[in-house]
Amino acid sequence: MRIFGSAISMVLLAASLTSAMAAAPPAAPNWIEGTHYFRIAAPRPTSLPPGKVEVTEVFSYACPACNVFVPTMHQLKQSLPANAVVDYLPASFNPTEDWPMFQLAYCTAQALGIADKWHDAMFDAVWNTGELAVIDPATNRPKGRLPTIEDAAHFYEQHAGVPAAKFLSTAHSFSVDSNVRGDEVLLAAYGIDRTPTIVVNGKYRLHVQSAGGTDQLIELVKWLVAKESH
């Protein structure tokens, strides 16, 4: 009977510990603020409802590191809790590789409601099919003629079925221009100096190098989301 009673006690103790662990906030691993992630000097409040946590990837379609990061971003999205909301912020600070054009193209696609569906396809067009390539494979340098917003419009017409004329008129609209300006304000406020960078809830930024690798980045983002959820 003593053995049976001990077993029951152990089960109850384990259940009690499990419940306590579930209720407690996540324990901090060896993440060091200022080393693995960085607090944004002037945090930007998100427009999400209470309880939701924003996870933003700062990227460019013309950024080779962002292209390599695509599978990691998929893994991150799949591993985040239901209260995390993923979005994207297009960077423009490398004009020699056509980043401003791709920023405009993303903001236009976003305004038309097609950005998310064709997000991966845009990376493919730059780095795989060559439809919107920015690098000359013969020289490994930026092409003499970089893709234009008209080229992006033809891409979306061919793949998404949006007439090129409609895409271009949207690209030159006041609302898209305002969105581009707003993105530039966010890039400056977040202190973005490289891509890809992840921003959590407008408060913290991190990247693969600071986290120590792609697996570590995923775990760090999950920890920051949990931190912001309590």
C-alpha positions in Angstrom: 0.0 0.0 0.0 2.9 2.3 0.7 4.2 1.8 -2.8 0.8 2.5 -4.3 0.3 5.6 -2.1 3.8 6.9 -3.1 2.9 6.4 -6.8 -0.3 8.4 -6.3 1.6 11.1 -4.5 4.1 11.4 -7.3 1.3 11.6 -10.0 -0.4 14.4 -8.0 2.9 16.2 -7.5 3.7 16.0 -11.2 0.3 17.3 -12.1 0.7 20.2 -9.7 4.1 21.1 -11.1 2.8 20.9 -14.7 -0.1 23.2 -13.8 2.2 25.7 -12.1 4.6 25.7 -15.1 1.8 26.3 -17.5 0.5 29.3 -15.5 3.9 30.9 -15.0 5.4 33.3 -17.5 8.2 31.8 -19.7 11.6 31.5 -18.0 14.2 33.6 -19.7 16.9 31.5 -21.4 20.3 33.0 -22.0 18.9 35.9 -24.1 20.6 39.1 -23.3 19.0 42.4 -24.3 21.5 44.5 -26.2 23.3 41.3 -27.5 20.7 38.9 -28.8 17.9 41.4 -29.2 17.6 45.2 -29.0 15.0 47.4 -27.4 13.7 50.0 -29.8 14.4 53.5 -28.4 11.0 54.8 -29.1 8.6 51.9 -29.3 5.8 52.2 -31.9 2.4 51.0 -30.7 0.7 48.6 -33.1 -2.8 48.9 -34.4 -3.7 45.3 -33.3 -6.4 44.6 -30.6 -5.3 43.8 -27.1 -3.8 40.4 -26.7 -2.4 40.3 -30.2 1.4 40.5 -30.7 2.8 41.8 -34.0 5.8 40.0 -35.6 7.2 42.0 -38.5 9.8 40.9 -41.0 11.8 43.8 -42.5 12.8 42.6 -46.0 13.4 43.3 -49.7 12.7 41.0 -52.6 16.0 42.0 -54.0 17.9 41.1 -50.8 19.7 37.8 -51.2 19.8 37.1 -47.4 16.0 37.6 -47.3 15.6 35.0 -50.1 17.6 32.5 -48.1 15.5 33.4 -45.0 12.2 32.4 -46.7 12.1 28.8 -45.3 13.0 30.1 -41.8 10.2 32.6 -42.0 7.8 29.8 -42.9 9.0 27.8 -39.9 8.7 30.8 -37.6 5.1 31.5 -38.8 4.1 27.9 -38.2 5.7 27.9 -34.7 4.1 31.1 -33.4 1.0 31.0 -31.1 -2.4 32.0 -32.3 -2.2 35.5 -30.9 0.8 36.4 -33.0 0.1 38.4 -36.2 2.8 38.3 -38.9 3.3 41.2 -41.3 6.0 42.5 -43.6 7.8 45.9 -43.9 9.6 46.5 -47.2 13.0 48.2 -47.0 14.4 50.6 -49.5 17.9 51.6 -48.4 19.8 49.8 -51.2 18.9 51.6 -54.4 21.8 50.1 -56.4 19.9 46.8 -56.2 16.4 48.3 -56.9 15.0 48.1 -53.4 12.9 51.2 -53.7 11.1 49.8 -56.7 10.4 46.5 -54.9 9.2 48.5 -51.9 6.7 50.3 -54.1 5.7 47.0 -55.8 5.0 45.4 -52.4 3.0 48.4 -51.1 1.0 48.4 -54.3 0.3 44.6 -54.1 -0.7 45.2 -50.5 -3.2 47.9 -51.4 -4.7 45.5 -54.0 -4.9 42.7 -51.5 -2.6 40.3 -53.3 0.7 40.8 -51.5 0.5 37.8 -49.2 -0.6 35.3 -51.8 2.2 36.2 -54.2 4.9 37.0 -51.6 7.0 33.8 -52.2 6.4 34.1 -56.0 8.1 37.5 -56.0 11.2 36.0 -54.4 11.1 33.3 -57.1 10.8 35.9 -59.8 13.9 37.7 -58.6 16.1 34.7 -57.6 14.9 31.6 -59.5 13.0 32.3 -62.7 14.8 35.6 -63.4 11.6 37.4 -64.4 12.6 40.3 -62.1 16.3 39.5 -61.6 18.5 42.3 -60.3 21.8 40.4 -60.5 23.6 39.5 -63.7 24.6 35.9 -63.3 27.6 36.4 -65.7 29.2 39.1 -63.5 27.4 38.6 -60.2 26.8 42.3 -60.1 23.6 44.4 -60.4 22.2 44.4 -64.0 22.6 47.4 -66.2 18.9 47.6 -66.6 17.1 46.9 -63.3 13.4 45.9 -63.2 10.9 48.8 -63.2 7.5 49.2 -61.7 6.1 48.4 -65.1 8.0 45.1 -65.1 6.5 44.4 -61.6 3.0 45.3 -63.0 3.4 42.8 -65.8 4.5 40.1 -63.3 1.3 40.6 -61.3 -0.8 40.7 -64.4 0.6 37.4 -65.6 0.5 35.6 -62.3 -2.2 37.3 -60.2 -4.5 38.4 -63.0 -4.4 42.1 -62.0 -4.3 44.3 -65.2 -1.0 46.1 -65.5 -2.8 49.4 -66.0 -4.7 49.0 -62.7 -1.5 48.0 -60.9 0.3 51.1 -62.2 -2.5 53.5 -61.4 -2.6 52.1 -57.9 1.2 52.4 -57.6 1.0 56.1 -58.4 -2.0 56.7 -56.1 -1.9 59.0 -53.1 -2.7 56.1 -50.7 0.2 54.0 -51.8 2.5 57.0 -51.7 1.3 57.6 -48.1 2.0 53.9 -47.2 5.5 54.1 -48.6 6.2 57.2 -46.6 4.8 55.5 -43.5 7.0 52.5 -44.1 10.0 54.8 -44.3 9.1 56.4 -40.9 8.9 52.9 -39.4 12.3 51.8 -40.8 13.9 54.9 -39.2 12.0 54.5 -35.9 13.0 50.8 -35.6 16.6 51.6 -36.3 16.8 49.0 -39.1 20.4 48.6 -40.5 20.1 45.2 -42.3 17.7 42.7 -43.7 16.1 40.4 -42.8 15.3 41.9 -39.4 12.5 40.8 -37.2 10.6 43.4 -35.1 8.4 42.1 -32.2 5.4 44.3 -31.2 7.2 47.5 -32.2 9.4 47.1 -29.2 12.3 44.8 -30.0 14.4 44.1 -33.1 16.7 41.1 -33.8 18.3 39.3 -36.7 19.9 36.0 -37.4 23.4 37.3 -36.5 22.3 38.7 -33.1 20.3 35.6 -32.2 23.1 33.2 -33.1 21.5 31.3 -35.9 18.1 30.6 -37.6 17.0 28.1 -35.0 17.9 30.5 -32.2 16.1 33.3 -33.9 12.9 31.3 -34.0 13.1 30.4 -30.3 14.0 34.0 -29.4 11.0 35.4 -31.3 8.7 32.9 -29.6 10.1 34.0 -26.2 9.6 37.7 -27.0 6.0 37.0 -28.2 5.4 35.1 -24.9 6.9 38.0 -23.0 4.6 40.5 -24.7 1.6 38.2 -24.2 1.8 38.4 -20.4 
